[in-house]
Amino acid sequence: MTSQGYDLETLIDGYPATVVRGLLVASRILRRRQLTEETMSMVVAVTGALDLAFNQGKGKVLEKWMKEMEKEEEMTRQDKKPKISERAFSFFTSLPRRKAQG
């Protein structure tokens, strides 16, 4: 966080611990986004060069890569669905069911 302009003494003595923790989380998110942007720019540059070298600049390499990235992103979204443990599942399925009132 000192690399982002914060004074070390102010971080240690000046701010409450919860504020420092929040600033730390925010700086990690910012760094992750910066790294992602740098990586994506390099990927676009490399795929553009490969496209120019192998396909005479028709844009097929970047197109295929984007499709693959979309497929991968969909797979990670499916993996992030909340999962329930076996024990919790058995607990909830053994509860008596309420009849619908109406």
Helices and strands as residue ranges (DSSP letters): G 2-4, H 8-9, I 10-14, H 17-55, H 60-79, H 86-93
